[in-house]
């Protein structure tokens, strides 16, 4: 019974770690020495391929992502200027096949003898410790900000999350765009 009670925390930790792997992760990169406050207007580039691919359904959420991103940029004080923007943005989506490995907890049986001032014991594994492979798909949304005259990357933000048939795509995209732009380190005064 005591051994069983000791394995419960290990099992709970395994369940928590396994469930955390499906959480959305967001990241960002900012070029060194760049002050993003100097960039107040923006436009989008490379949107033509979304129009063509949309007909085939490959980028069916492109317009949705674009609308969400425009809302976030306006909230940060950017102004849309397709004629002479200070910065240009582009985004991309992709799905990648991933593999993770999990090891089940080991169960050991042990004996011990103790007395005043001494203790002797030993343990031997009797089960568990199996490694299992988990194949899954991960959705990735990347949004990049460039200097239009030089083409230099100024900032990049991206979100990654395990996806499945039960995934709420629109809800996840909204959350991803919001979290990505939280990492854009600029807020213009209005």
Secondary structure, DSSP 8 states (H G I E B T S, - for coil): -HHHHHHHHHHHHHHHHHHHTTS-EEEEEE-TT--GGG--EEEE-S-HHHHHHHHHTTTTTHHHHHHHHHHHHHHTT-EE-SSS-SEEEEEEEEEEEEEEEEE---EEEEEEEEETTEEEEEEEEEE---EEEEEEEEEEEEEEEEETTT--EEEEEEEEEEE-TT--HHHHHHHHHHHHHHTS------
